[in-house]
Amino acid sequence: MREIEIHGFARRLLEAHGAQAIAGSCPNAIELEAKGEAELARTWRHIEDAMKLMRGAAPKLKLPGSRVTRCA
């Protein structure tokens, strides 16, 4: 997914669901990782970061190769 698509999707999610959209994106990513869908999980984490930026919170720094197993 291109950057502009990610930000557009993130904006629409925030408008429709507010903070719940951010809370729901992390479990989606974890579920996809468990199913072996690493690329889709990465996209959901990117969407989550975009929503946090739009809301005004700085995204968490992630080290290459690290996996987040808990939602913040």
PQR file of N, CA, C, O and H, with PARSE charges and radii, in Angstrom:
ATOM      1  N   MET A   1       0.849  -1.168   0.000 -0.4000 1.5000
ATOM      2  CA  MET A   1       0.000   0.000   0.000 -0.0000 2.0000
ATOM      3  C   MET A   1       0.899   1.238   0.000  0.5500 1.7000
ATOM      4  O   MET A   1       1.864   1.317   0.760 -0.5500 1.4000
ATOM      5  N   ARG A   2       0.577   2.176  -0.841 -0.4000 1.5000
ATOM      6  CA  ARG A   2       1.368   3.406  -0.912 -0.0000 2.0000
ATOM      7  C   ARG A   2       1.096   4.293   0.287  0.5500 1.7000
ATOM      8  O   ARG A   2       0.058   4.185   0.940 -0.5500 1.4000
ATOM      9  H   ARG A   2      -0.207   2.112  -1.459  0.4000 1.0000
ATOM     10  N   GLU A   3       2.051   5.173   0.566 -0.4000 1.5000
ATOM     11  CA  GLU A   3       1.961   6.070   1.721 -0.0000 2.0000
ATOM     12  C   GLU A   3       0.679   6.899   1.704  0.5500 1.7000
ATOM     13  O   GLU A   3       0.026   7.052   2.737 -0.5500 1.4000
ATOM     14  H   GLU A   3       2.894   5.260   0.036  0.4000 1.0000
ATOM     15  N   ILE A   4       0.322   7.427   0.558 -0.4000 1.5000
ATOM     16  CA  ILE A   4      -0.887   8.261   0.469 -0.0000 2.0000
ATOM     17  C   ILE A   4      -2.138   7.442   0.754  0.5500 1.7000
ATOM     18  O   ILE A   4      -3.087   7.947   1.353 -0.5500 1.4000
ATOM     19  H   ILE A   4       0.852   7.303  -0.281  0.4000 1.0000
ATOM     20  N   GLU A   5      -2.147   6.182   0.331 -0.4000 1.5000
ATOM     21  CA  GLU A   5      -3.281   5.308   0.607 -0.0000 2.0000
ATOM     22  C   GLU A   5      -3.375   4.994   2.101  0.5500 1.7000
ATOM     23  O   GLU A   5      -4.464   4.969   2.673 -0.5500 1.4000
ATOM     24  H   GLU A   5      -1.376   5.771  -0.155  0.4000 1.0000
ATOM     25  N   ILE A   6      -2.229   4.759   2.716 -0.4000 1.5000
ATOM     26  CA  ILE A   6      -2.196   4.469   4.154 -0.0000 2.0000
ATOM     27  C   ILE A   6      -2.744   5.654   4.941  0.5500 1.7000
ATOM     28  O   ILE A   6      -3.568   5.473   5.837 -0.5500 1.4000
ATOM     29  H   ILE A   6      -1.344   4.779   2.251  0.4000 1.0000
ATOM     30  N   HIS A   7      -2.298   6.859   4.615 -0.4000 1.5000
ATOM     31  CA  HIS A   7      -2.757   8.039   5.338 -0.0000 2.0000
ATOM     32  C   HIS A   7      -4.242   8.333   5.073  0.5500 1.7000
ATOM     33  O   HIS A   7      -4.955   8.783   5.970 -0.5500 1.4000
ATOM     34  H   HIS A   7      -1.628   7.006   3.887  0.4000 1.0000
ATOM     35  N   GLY A   8      -4.697   8.082   3.864 -0.4000 1.5000
ATOM     36  CA  GLY A   8      -6.116   8.258   3.565 -0.0000 2.0000
ATOM     37  C   GLY A   8      -6.970   7.260   4.333  0.5500 1.7000
ATOM     38  O   GLY A   8      -8.017   7.617   4.873 -0.5500 1.4000
ATOM     39  H   GLY A   8      -4.118   7.717   3.135  0.4000 1.0000
ATOM     40  N   PHE A   9      -6.527   6.021   4.381 -0.4000 1.5000
ATOM     41  CA  PHE A   9      -7.243   4.985   5.117 -0.0000 2.0000
ATOM     42  C   PHE A   9      -7.247   5.311   6.608  0.5500 1.7000
ATOM     43  O   PHE A   9      -8.276   5.188   7.273 -0.5500 1.4000
ATOM     44  H   PHE A   9      -5.677   5.731   3.942  0.4000 1.0000
ATOM     45  N   ALA A  10      -6.096   5.726   7.129 -0.4000 1.5000
ATOM     46  CA  ALA A  10      -5.975   6.087   8.545 -0.0000 2.0000
ATOM     47  C   ALA A  10      -6.911   7.253   8.886  0.5500 1.7000
ATOM     48  O   ALA A  10      -7.567   7.234   9.927 -0.5500 1.4000
ATOM     49  H   ALA A  10      -5.260   5.826   6.589  0.4000 1.0000
ATOM     50  N   ARG A  11      -6.974   8.254   8.025 -0.4000 1.5000
ATOM     51  CA  ARG A  11      -7.836   9.408   8.257 -0.0000 2.0000
ATOM     52  C   ARG A  11      -9.303   8.996   8.296  0.5500 1.7000
ATOM     53  O   ARG A  11     -10.060   9.439   9.160 -0.5500 1.4000
ATOM     54  H   ARG A  11      -6.441   8.269   7.180  0.4000 1.0000
ATOM     55  N   ARG A  12      -9.698   8.142   7.350 -0.4000 1.5000
ATOM     56  CA  ARG A  12     -11.096   7.686   7.316 -0.0000 2.0000
ATOM     57  C   ARG A  12     -11.435   6.846   8.546  0.5500 1.7000
ATOM     58  O   ARG A  12     -12.534   6.961   9.088 -0.5500 1.4000
ATOM     59  H   ARG A  12      -9.084   7.782   6.648  0.4000 1.0000
ATOM     60  N   LEU A  13     -10.507   6.005   8.987 -0.4000 1.5000
ATOM     61  CA  LEU A  13     -10.734   5.216  10.197 -0.0000 2.0000
ATOM     62  C   LEU A  13     -10.914   6.114  11.415  0.5500 1.7000
ATOM     63  O   LEU A  13     -11.824   5.908  12.218 -0.5500 1.4000
ATOM     64  H   LEU A  13      -9.615   5.911   8.546  0.4000 1.0000
ATOM     65  N   LEU A  14     -10.035   7.120  11.547 -0.4000 1.5000
ATOM     66  CA  LEU A  14     -10.136   8.042  12.682 -0.0000 2.0000
ATOM     67  C   LEU A  14     -11.448   8.826  12.658  0.5500 1.7000
ATOM     68  O   LEU A  14     -12.079   9.020  13.697 -0.5500 1.4000
ATOM     69  H   LEU A  14      -9.296   7.287  10.894  0.4000 1.0000
ATOM     70  N   GLU A  15     -11.849   9.268  11.487 -0.4000 1.5000
ATOM     71  CA  GLU A  15     -13.101  10.027  11.377 -0.0000 2.0000
ATOM     72  C   GLU A  15     -14.302   9.164  11.747  0.5500 1.7000
ATOM     73  O   GLU A  15     -15.245   9.645  12.376 -0.5500 1.4000
ATOM     74  H   GLU A  15     -11.337   9.110  10.643  0.4000 1.0000
ATOM     75  N   ALA A  16     -14.270   7.901  11.362 -0.4000 1.5000
ATOM     76  CA  ALA A  16     -15.406   7.017  11.597 -0.0000 2.0000
ATOM     77  C   ALA A  16     -15.443   6.449  13.012  0.5500 1.7000
ATOM     78  O   ALA A  16     -16.518   6.266  13.584 -0.5500 1.4000
ATOM     79  H   ALA A  16     -13.504   7.510  10.851  0.4000 1.0000
ATOM     80  N   HIS A  17     -14.253   6.166  13.584 -0.4000 1.5000
ATOM     81  CA  HIS A  17     -14.203   5.417  14.838 -0.0000 2.0000
ATOM     82  C   HIS A  17     -13.448   6.105  15.969  0.5500 1.7000
ATOM     83  O   HIS A  17     -13.440   5.603  17.093 -0.5500 1.4000
ATOM     84  H   HIS A  17     -13.380   6.315  13.120  0.4000 1.0000
ATOM     85  N   GLY A  18     -12.827   7.219  15.703 -0.4000 1.5000
ATOM     86  CA  GLY A  18     -12.083   7.930  16.738 -0.0000 2.0000
ATOM     87  C   GLY A  18     -10.937   7.099  17.301  0.5500 1.7000
ATOM     88  O   GLY A  18     -10.287   6.352  16.570 -0.5500 1.4000
ATOM     89  H   GLY A  18     -12.834   7.627  14.791  0.4000 1.0000
ATOM     90  N   ALA A  19     -10.692   7.229  18.596 -0.4000 1.5000
ATOM     91  CA  ALA A  19      -9.565   6.546  19.245 -0.0000 2.0000
ATOM     92  C   ALA A  19      -9.699   5.032  19.177  0.5500 1.7000
ATOM     93  O   ALA A  19      -8.695   4.321  19.237 -0.5500 1.4000
ATOM     94  H   ALA A  19     -11.220   7.836  19.190  0.4000 1.0000
ATOM     95  N   GLN A  20     -10.919   4.530  19.053 -0.4000 1.5000
ATOM     96  CA  GLN A  20     -11.107   3.077  18.944 -0.0000 2.0000
ATOM     97  C   GLN A  20     -10.419   2.518  17.702  0.5500 1.7000
ATOM     98  O   GLN A  20     -10.019   1.354  17.686 -0.5500 1.4000
ATOM     99  H   GLN A  20     -11.734   5.107  19.004  0.4000 1.0000
ATOM    100  N   ALA A  21     -10.282   3.327  16.676 -0.4000 1.5000
ATOM    101  CA  ALA A  21      -9.601   2.877  15.459 -0.0000 2.0000
ATOM    102  C   ALA A  21      -8.140   2.559  15.749  0.5500 1.7000
ATOM    103  O   ALA A  21      -7.596   1.586  15.227 -0.5500 1.4000
ATOM    104  H   ALA A  21     -10.607   4.272  16.689  0.4000 1.0000
ATOM    105  N   ILE A  22      -7.509   3.377  16.579 -0.4000 1.5000
ATOM    106  CA  ILE A  22      -6.106   3.135  16.941 -0.0000 2.0000
ATOM    107  C   ILE A  22      -6.011   1.872  17.782  0.5500 1.7000
ATOM    108  O   ILE A  22      -5.147   1.026  17.555 -0.5500 1.4000
ATOM    109  H   ILE A  22      -7.951   4.167  17.003  0.4000 1.0000
ATOM    110  N   ALA A  23      -6.907   1.752  18.754 -0.4000 1.5000
ATOM    111  CA  ALA A  23      -6.894   0.580  19.625 -0.0000 2.0000
ATOM    112  C   ALA A  23      -7.149  -0.708  18.841  0.5500 1.7000
ATOM    113  O   ALA A  23      -6.608  -1.757  19.189 -0.5500 1.4000
ATOM    114  H   ALA A  23      -7.609   2.439  18.939  0.4000 1.0000
ATOM    115  N   GLY A  24      -7.950  -0.642  17.807 -0.4000 1.5000
ATOM    116  CA  GLY A  24      -8.272  -1.832  17.029 -0.0000 2.0000
ATOM    117  C   GLY A  24      -7.212  -2.236  16.030  0.5500 1.7000
ATOM    118  O   GLY A  24      -7.193  -3.381  15.580 -0.5500 1.4000
ATOM    119  H   GLY A  24      -8.390   0.210  17.524  0.4000 1.0000
ATOM    120  N   SER A  25      -6.338  -1.329  15.678 -0.4000 1.5000
ATOM    121  CA  SER A  25      -5.332  -1.656  14.661 -0.0000 2.0000
ATOM    122  C   SER A  25      -4.248  -2.590  15.191  0.5500 1.7000
ATOM    123  O   SER A  25      -3.736  -3.420  14.439 -0.5500 1.4000
ATOM    124  H   SER A  25      -6.353  -0.399  16.044  0.4000 1.0000
ATOM    125  N   CYS A  26      -3.893  -2.475  16.446 -0.4000 1.5000
ATOM    126  CA  CYS A  26      -2.846  -3.323  17.015 -0.0000 2.0000
ATOM    127  C   CYS A  26      -3.268  -4.798  17.078  0.5500 1.7000
ATOM    128  O   CYS A  26      -2.503  -5.660  16.646 -0.5500 1.4000
ATOM    129  H   CYS A  26      -4.309  -1.801  17.057  0.4000 1.0000
ATOM    130  N   PRO A  27      -4.462  -5.116  17.602 -0.5600 1.5000
ATOM    131  CA  PRO A  27      -4.883  -6.522  17.586  0.2800 2.0000
ATOM    132  C   PRO A  27      -4.967  -7.097  16.170  0.5500 1.7000
ATOM    133  O   PRO A  27      -4.689  -8.277  15.958 -0.5500 1.4000
ATOM    134  N   ASN A  28      -5.351  -6.259  15.204 -0.4000 1.5000
ATOM    135  CA  ASN A  28      -5.368  -6.716  13.807 -0.0000 2.0000
ATOM    136  C   ASN A  28      -3.975  -7.146  13.374  0.5500 1.7000
ATOM    137  O   ASN A  28      -3.807  -8.198  12.757 -0.5500 1.4000
ATOM    138  H   ASN A  28      -5.576  -5.300  15.376  0.4000 1.0000
ATOM    139  N   ALA A  29      -2.978  -6.332  13.697 -0.4000 1.5000
ATOM    140  CA  ALA A  29      -1.599  -6.644  13.314 -0.0000 2.0000
ATOM    141  C   ALA A  29      -1.119  -7.923  13.998  0.5500 1.7000
ATOM    142  O   ALA A  29      -0.474  -8.759  13.365 -0.5500 1.4000
ATOM    143  H   ALA A  29      -3.115  -5.478  14.198  0.4000 1.0000
ATOM    144  N   ILE A  30      -1.425  -8.079  15.274 -0.4000 1.5000
ATOM    145  CA  ILE A  30      -0.989  -9.272  16.011 -0.0000 2.0000
ATOM    146  C   ILE A  30      -1.636 -10.528  15.431  0.5500 1.7000
ATOM    147  O   ILE A  30      -0.978 -11.556  15.269 -0.5500 1.4000
ATOM    148  H   ILE A  30      -1.948  -7.400  15.788  0.4000 1.0000
ATOM    149  N   GLU A  31      -2.926 -10.437  15.121 -0.4000 1.5000
ATOM    150  CA  GLU A  31      -3.624 -11.582  14.538 -0.0000 2.0000
ATOM    151  C   GLU A  31      -3.031 -11.972  13.186  0.5500 1.7000
ATOM    152  O   GLU A  31      -2.848 -13.155  12.896 -0.5500 1.4000
ATOM    153  H   GLU A  31      -3.460  -9.602  15.253  0.4000 1.0000
ATOM    154  N   LEU A  32      -2.734 -10.967  12.364 -0.4000 1.5000
ATOM    155  CA  LEU A  32      -2.137 -11.242  11.049 -0.0000 2.0000
ATOM    156  C   LEU A  32      -0.749 -11.853  11.183  0.5500 1.7000
ATOM    157  O   LEU A  32      -0.394 -12.747  10.415 -0.5500 1.4000
ATOM    158  H   LEU A  32      -2.883 -10.006  12.600  0.4000 1.0000
ATOM    159  N   GLU A  33       0.045 -11.383  12.153 -0.4000 1.5000
ATOM    160  CA  GLU A  33       1.369 -11.976  12.376 -0.0000 2.0000
ATOM    161  C   GLU A  33       1.241 -13.441  12.777  0.5500 1.7000
ATOM    162  O   GLU A  33       2.015 -14.284  12.324 -0.5500 1.4000
ATOM    163  H   GLU A  33      -0.243 -10.657  12.777  0.4000 1.0000
ATOM    164  N   ALA A  34       0.265 -13.739  13.625 -0.4000 1.5000
ATOM    165  CA  ALA A  34       0.057 -15.120  14.066 -0.0000 2.0000
ATOM    166  C   ALA A  34      -0.317 -16.024  12.900  0.5500 1.7000
ATOM    167  O   ALA A  34      -0.009 -17.216  12.907 -0.5500 1.4000
ATOM    168  H   ALA A  34      -0.364 -13.054  13.993  0.4000 1.0000
ATOM    169  N   LYS A  35      -0.980 -15.458  11.901 -0.4000 1.5000
ATOM    170  CA  LYS A  35      -1.375 -16.220  10.714 -0.0000 2.0000
ATOM    171  C   LYS A  35      -0.272 -16.283   9.666  0.5500 1.7000
ATOM    172  O   LYS A  35      -0.428 -16.929   8.630 -0.5500 1.4000
ATOM    173  H   LYS A  35      -1.231 -14.490  11.895  0.4000 1.0000
ATOM    174  N   GLY A  36       0.852 -15.607   9.940 -0.4000 1.5000
ATOM    175  CA  GLY A  36       1.961 -15.603   8.985 -0.0000 2.0000
ATOM    176  C   GLY A  36       1.854 -14.537   7.914  0.5500 1.7000
ATOM    177  O   GLY A  36       2.591 -14.578   6.929 -0.5500 1.4000
ATOM    178  H   GLY A  36       0.980 -15.082  10.782  0.4000 1.0000
ATOM    179  N   GLU A  37       0.965 -13.596   8.086 -0.4000 1.5000
ATOM    180  CA  GLU A  37       0.759 -12.513   7.118 -0.0000 2.0000
ATOM    181  C   GLU A  37       1.580 -11.291   7.532  0.5500 1.7000
ATOM    182  O   GLU A  37       1.024 -10.258   7.907 -0.5500 1.4000
ATOM    183  H   GLU A  37       0.366 -13.562   8.886  0.4000 1.0000
ATOM    184  N   ALA A  38       2.895 -11.417   7.462 -0.4000 1.5000
ATOM    185  CA  ALA A  38       3.794 -10.371   7.959 -0.0000 2.0000
ATOM    186  C   ALA A  38       3.621  -9.044   7.218  0.5500 1.7000
ATOM    187  O   ALA A  38       3.653  -7.983   7.841 -0.5500 1.4000
ATOM    188  H   ALA A  38       3.347 -12.256   7.158  0.4000 1.0000
ATOM    189  N   GLU A  39       3.441  -9.090   5.920 -0.4000 1.5000
ATOM    190  CA  GLU A  39       3.323  -7.846   5.140 -0.0000 2.0000
ATOM    191  C   GLU A  39       2.041  -7.091   5.494  0.5500 1.7000
ATOM    192  O   GLU A  39       2.065  -5.870   5.647 -0.5500 1.4000
ATOM    193  H   GLU A  39       3.415  -9.952   5.414  0.4000 1.0000
ATOM    194  N   LEU A  40       0.929  -7.806   5.624 -0.4000 1.5000
ATOM    195  CA  LEU A  40      -0.323  -7.151   6.019 -0.0000 2.0000
ATOM    196  C   LEU A  40      -0.226  -6.619   7.450  0.5500 1.7000
ATOM    197  O   LEU A  40      -0.751  -5.547   7.748 -0.5500 1.4000
ATOM    198  H   LEU A  40       0.910  -8.798   5.499  0.4000 1.0000
ATOM    199  N   ALA A  41       0.436  -7.355   8.326 -0.4000 1.5000
ATOM    200  CA  ALA A  41       0.632  -6.884   9.703 -0.0000 2.0000
ATOM    201  C   ALA A  41       1.447  -5.599   9.709  0.5500 1.7000
ATOM    202  O   ALA A  41       1.141  -4.669  10.456 -0.5500 1.4000
ATOM    203  H   ALA A  41       0.862  -8.227   8.084  0.4000 1.0000
ATOM    204  N   ARG A  42       2.484  -5.545   8.878 -0.4000 1.5000
ATOM    205  CA  ARG A  42       3.315  -4.348   8.772 -0.0000 2.0000
ATOM    206  C   ARG A  42       2.476  -3.161   8.281  0.5500 1.7000
ATOM    207  O   ARG A  42       2.652  -2.036   8.748 -0.5500 1.4000
ATOM    208  H   ARG A  42       2.732  -6.301   8.271  0.4000 1.0000
ATOM    209  N   THR A  43       1.571  -3.420   7.344 -0.4000 1.5000
ATOM    210  CA  THR A  43       0.692  -2.363   6.843 -0.0000 2.0000
ATOM    211  C   THR A  43      -0.210  -1.848   7.957  0.5500 1.7000
ATOM    212  O   THR A  43      -0.389  -0.636   8.078 -0.5500 1.4000
ATOM    213  H   THR A  43       1.428  -4.334   6.965  0.4000 1.0000
ATOM    214  N   TRP A  44      -0.786  -2.732   8.779 -0.4000 1.5000
ATOM    215  CA  TRP A  44      -1.636  -2.300   9.888 -0.0000 2.0000
ATOM    216  C   TRP A  44      -0.855  -1.497  10.903  0.5500 1.7000
ATOM    217  O   TRP A  44      -1.379  -0.532  11.460 -0.5500 1.4000
ATOM    218  H   TRP A  44      -0.641  -3.717   8.680  0.4000 1.0000
ATOM    219  N   ARG A  45       0.393  -1.874  11.159 -0.4000 1.5000
ATOM    220  CA  ARG A  45       1.224  -1.102  12.097 -0.0000 2.0000
ATOM    221  C   ARG A  45       1.511   0.288  11.516  0.5500 1.7000
ATOM    222  O   ARG A  45       1.564   1.277  12.247 -0.5500 1.4000
ATOM    223  H   ARG A  45       0.818  -2.658  10.707  0.4000 1.0000
ATOM    224  N   HIS A  46       1.695   0.349  10.202 -0.4000 1.5000
ATOM    225  CA  HIS A  46       1.926   1.632   9.531 -0.0000 2.0000
ATOM    226  C   HIS A  46       0.667   2.504   9.636  0.5500 1.7000
ATOM    227  O   HIS A  46       0.755   3.706   9.886 -0.5500 1.4000
ATOM    228  H   HIS A  46       1.653  -0.455   9.608  0.4000 1.0000
ATOM    229  N   ILE A  47      -0.494   1.887   9.444 -0.4000 1.5000
ATOM    230  CA  ILE A  47      -1.758   2.613   9.586 -0.0000 2.0000
ATOM    231  C   ILE A  47      -1.905   3.122  11.014  0.5500 1.7000
ATOM    232  O   ILE A  47      -2.315   4.263  11.230 -0.5500 1.4000
ATOM    233  H   ILE A  47      -0.566   0.910   9.241  0.4000 1.0000
ATOM    234  N   GLU A  48      -1.572   2.282  11.987 -0.4000 1.5000
ATOM    235  CA  GLU A  48      -1.637   2.690  13.393 -0.0000 2.0000
ATOM    236  C   GLU A  48      -0.741   3.900  13.655  0.5500 1.7000
ATOM    237  O   GLU A  48      -1.163   4.858  14.302 -0.5500 1.4000
ATOM    238  H   GLU A  48      -1.238   1.355  11.811  0.4000 1.0000
ATOM    239  N   ASP A  49       0.492   3.856  13.154 -0.4000 1.5000
ATOM    240  CA  ASP A  49       1.412   4.983  13.326 -0.0000 2.0000
ATOM    241  C   ASP A  49       0.874   6.255  12.680  0.5500 1.7000
ATOM    242  O   ASP A  49       1.001   7.344  13.239 -0.5500 1.4000
ATOM    243  H   ASP A  49       0.834   3.077  12.628  0.4000 1.0000
ATOM    244  N   ALA A  50       0.269   6.112  11.491 -0.4000 1.5000
ATOM    245  CA  ALA A  50      -0.290   7.282  10.798 -0.0000 2.0000
ATOM    246  C   ALA A  50      -1.429   7.889  11.616  0.5500 1.7000
ATOM    247  O   ALA A  50      -1.536   9.111  11.713 -0.5500 1.4000
ATOM    248  H   ALA A  50       0.166   5.227  11.036  0.4000 1.0000
ATOM    249  N   MET A  51      -2.281   7.045  12.204 -0.4000 1.5000
ATOM    250  CA  MET A  51      -3.386   7.562  13.023 -0.0000 2.0000
ATOM    251  C   MET A  51      -2.852   8.267  14.262  0.5500 1.7000
ATOM    252  O   MET A  51      -3.388   9.300  14.664 -0.5500 1.4000
ATOM    253  H   MET A  51      -2.195   6.052  12.125  0.4000 1.0000
ATOM    254  N   LYS A  52      -1.811   7.726  14.868 -0.4000 1.5000
ATOM    255  CA  LYS A  52      -1.216   8.362  16.051 -0.0000 2.0000
ATOM    256  C   LYS A  52      -0.632   9.725  15.694  0.5500 1.7000
ATOM    257  O   LYS A  52      -0.751  10.680  16.463 -0.5500 1.4000
ATOM    258  H   LYS A  52      -1.376   6.887  14.541  0.4000 1.0000
ATOM    259  N   LEU A  53      -0.003   9.809  14.531 -0.4000 1.5000
ATOM    260  CA  LEU A  53       0.527  11.104  14.083 -0.0000 2.0000
ATOM    261  C   LEU A  53      -0.602  12.114  13.875  0.5500 1.7000
ATOM    262  O   LEU A  53      -0.485  13.275  14.267 -0.5500 1.4000
ATOM    263  H   LEU A  53       0.094   9.034  13.907  0.4000 1.0000
ATOM    264  N   MET A  54      -1.678  11.669  13.266 -0.4000 1.5000
ATOM    265  CA  MET A  54      -2.805  12.553  13.020 -0.0000 2.0000
ATOM    266  C   MET A  54      -3.444  13.013  14.326  0.5500 1.7000
ATOM    267  O   MET A  54      -3.925  14.141  14.430 -0.5500 1.4000
ATOM    268  H   MET A  54      -1.773  10.726  12.948  0.4000 1.0000
ATOM    269  N   ARG A  55      -3.445  12.143  15.304 -0.4000 1.5000
ATOM    270  CA  ARG A  55      -4.015  12.463  16.607 -0.0000 2.0000
ATOM    271  C   ARG A  55      -3.075  13.353  17.410  0.5500 1.7000
ATOM    272  O   ARG A  55      -3.508  14.037  18.337 -0.5500 1.4000
ATOM    273  H   ARG A  55      -3.054  11.226  15.220  0.4000 1.0000
ATOM    274  N   GLY A  56      -1.794  13.348  17.060 -0.4000 1.5000
ATOM    275  CA  GLY A  56      -0.834  14.197  17.739 -0.0000 2.0000
ATOM    276  C   GLY A  56       0.175  13.468  18.585  0.5500 1.7000
ATOM    277  O   GLY A  56       1.038  14.107  19.186 -0.5500 1.4000
ATOM    278  H   GLY A  56      -1.442  12.792  16.307  0.4000 1.0000
ATOM    279  N   ALA A  57       0.104  12.151  18.657 -0.4000 1.5000
ATOM    280  CA  ALA A  57       1.079  11.385  19.437 -0.0000 2.0000
ATOM    281  C   ALA A  57       2.215  10.928  18.528  0.5500 1.7000
ATOM    282  O   ALA A  57       1.999  10.565  17.372 -0.5500 1.4000
ATOM    283  H   ALA A  57      -0.597  11.631  18.168  0.4000 1.0000
ATOM    284  N   ALA A  58       3.418  10.954  19.070 -0.4000 1.5000
ATOM    285  CA  ALA A  58       4.576  10.482  18.313 -0.0000 2.0000
ATOM    286  C   ALA A  58       4.538   8.958  18.239  0.5500 1.7000
ATOM    287  O   ALA A  58       4.209   8.304  19.229 -0.5500 1.4000
ATOM    288  H   ALA A  58       3.593  11.250  20.009  0.4000 1.0000
ATOM    289  N   PRO A  59       4.873   8.374  17.071 -0.5600 1.5000
ATOM    290  CA  PRO A  59       4.894   6.918  16.974  0.2800 2.0000
ATOM    291  C   PRO A  59       6.045   6.338  17.787  0.5500 1.7000
ATOM    292  O   PRO A  59       7.064   6.998  17.994 -0.5500 1.4000
ATOM    293  N   LYS A  60       5.879   5.109  18.243 -0.4000 1.5000
ATOM    294  CA  LYS A  60       6.955   4.437  18.969 -0.0000 2.0000
ATOM    295  C   LYS A  60       8.049   4.070  17.986  0.5500 1.7000
ATOM    296  O   LYS A  60       7.778   3.711  16.840 -0.5500 1.4000
ATOM    297  H   LYS A  60       5.052   4.573  18.075  0.4000 1.0000
ATOM    298  N   LEU A  61       9.282   4.163  18.442 -0.4000 1.5000
ATOM    299  CA  LEU A  61      10.401   3.741  17.610 -0.0000 2.0000
ATOM    300  C   LEU A  61      10.485   2.224  17.649  0.5500 1.7000
ATOM    301  O   LEU A  61      10.364   1.613  18.711 -0.5500 1.4000
ATOM    302  H   LEU A  61       9.502   4.454  19.373  0.4000 1.0000
ATOM    303  N   LYS A  62      10.693   1.630  16.497 -0.4000 1.5000
ATOM    304  CA  LYS A  62      10.811   0.182  16.415 -0.0000 2.0000
ATOM    305  C   LYS A  62      12.182  -0.150  15.841  0.5500 1.7000
ATOM    306  O   LYS A  62      12.586   0.401  14.817 -0.5500 1.4000
ATOM    307  H   LYS A  62      10.792   2.127  15.635  0.4000 1.0000
ATOM    308  N   LEU A  63      12.871  -1.027  16.488 -0.4000 1.5000
ATOM    309  CA  LEU A  63      14.159  -1.461  15.978 -0.0000 2.0000
ATOM    310  C   LEU A  63      13.925  -2.474  14.867  0.5500 1.7000
ATOM    311  O   LEU A  63      12.977  -3.256  14.929 -0.5500 1.4000
ATOM    312  H   LEU A  63      12.543  -1.474  17.319  0.4000 1.0000
ATOM    313  N   PRO A  64      14.794  -2.464  13.839 -0.5600 1.5000
ATOM    314  CA  PRO A  64      14.639  -3.447  12.760  0.2800 2.0000
ATOM    315  C   PRO A  64      14.680  -4.860  13.330  0.5500 1.7000
ATOM    316  O   PRO A  64      15.543  -5.199  14.140 -0.5500 1.4000
ATOM    317  N   GLY A  65      13.738  -5.663  12.893 -0.4000 1.5000
ATOM    318  CA  GLY A  65      13.691  -7.057  13.319 -0.0000 2.0000
ATOM    319  C   GLY A  65      12.927  -7.282  14.605  0.5500 1.7000
ATOM    320  O   GLY A  65      12.687  -8.430  14.981 -0.5500 1.4000
ATOM    321  H   GLY A  65      13.037  -5.387  12.235  0.4000 1.0000
ATOM    322  N   SER A  66      12.528  -6.201  15.306 -0.4000 1.5000
ATOM    323  CA  SER A  66      11.791  -6.368  16.552 -0.0000 2.0000
ATOM    324  C   SER A  66      10.302  -6.526  16.241  0.5500 1.7000
ATOM    325  O   SER A  66       9.802  -6.018  15.238 -0.5500 1.4000
ATOM    326  H   SER A  66      12.723  -5.269  15.001  0.4000 1.0000
ATOM    327  N   ARG A  67       9.611  -7.239  17.122 -0.4000 1.5000
ATOM    328  CA  ARG A  67       8.174  -7.424  16.960 -0.0000 2.0000
ATOM    329  C   ARG A  67       7.469  -6.939  18.207  0.5500 1.7000
ATOM    330  O   ARG A  67       7.920  -7.187  19.325 -0.5500 1.4000
ATOM    331  H   ARG A  67      10.016  -7.652  17.937  0.4000 1.0000
ATOM    332  N   VAL A  68       6.375  -6.255  18.014 -0.4000 1.5000
ATOM    333  CA  VAL A  68       5.568  -5.813  19.118 -0.0000 2.0000
ATOM    334  C   VAL A  68       4.525  -6.894  19.361  0.5500 1.7000
ATOM    335  O   VAL A  68       3.797  -7.260  18.438 -0.5500 1.4000
ATOM    336  H   VAL A  68       6.009  -6.053  17.106  0.4000 1.0000
ATOM    337  N   THR A  69       4.439  -7.410  20.572 -0.4000 1.5000
ATOM    338  CA  THR A  69       3.466  -8.444  20.862 -0.0000 2.0000
ATOM    339  C   THR A  69       2.335  -7.940  21.736  0.5500 1.7000
ATOM    340  O   THR A  69       1.337  -8.637  21.918 -0.5500 1.4000
ATOM    341  H   THR A  69       5.030  -7.113  21.321  0.4000 1.0000
ATOM    342  N   ARG A  70       2.475  -6.740  22.279 -0.4000 1.5000
ATOM    343  CA  ARG A  70       1.446  -6.132  23.103 -0.0000 2.0000
ATOM    344  C   ARG A  70       1.026  -4.814  22.501  0.5500 1.7000
ATOM    345  O   ARG A  70       1.833  -4.122  21.881 -0.5500 1.4000
ATOM    346  H   ARG A  70       3.285  -6.174  22.131  0.4000 1.0000
ATOM    347  N   CYS A  71      -0.221  -4.466  22.679 -0.4000 1.5000
ATOM    348  CA  CYS A  71      -0.736  -3.202  22.158 -0.0000 2.0000
ATOM    349  C   CYS A  71      -0.499  -2.111  23.180  0.5500 1.7000
ATOM    350  O   CYS A  71      -0.603  -2.338  24.386 -0.5500 1.4000
ATOM    351  H   CYS A  71      -0.877  -5.028  23.183  0.4000 1.0000
ATOM    352  N   ALA A  72      -0.178  -0.920  22.687 -0.4000 1.5000
ATOM    353  CA  ALA A  72       0.072   0.203  23.584 -0.0000 2.0000
ATOM    354  C   ALA A  72      -1.159   1.041  23.757  0.5500 1.7000
ATOM    355  O   ALA A  72      -1.132   2.035  24.483 -0.5500 1.4000
ATOM    356  H   ALA A  72      -0.094  -0.736  21.708  0.4000 1.0000
TER
END
